[in-house]
Amino acid sequence: MSDEEQRQRVKAMVRREKDADCPELVVLGAEAILGGGLVHHRCKEGDPSESLKLTPEAAEYVGIDMSVHDRPETGG
């Protein structure tokens, strides 16, 4: 997924979840968290950053890799 496609999808999620119209939305980062995903964004350059917590399905929709990674080995 391209950065622009992810931005458009995050913009749609922000509109739906926060009832906010952000035509100049800037995605600062997106990450998988326990129970879903977290998108850091701002409505336009210069605005304070905000975070939007997403369900696992919504996180996948906006392009967050939700696959389970192996835990690194710990020494014994």
Secondary structure, 3 states (H helix, E strand, C coil): CCHHHHHHHHHHHHHHHHCCCCCCCEEEEEEEECCEEEEEEECCCCCCCEEEEECHHHHHHCCCCCCCCCCCCCCC
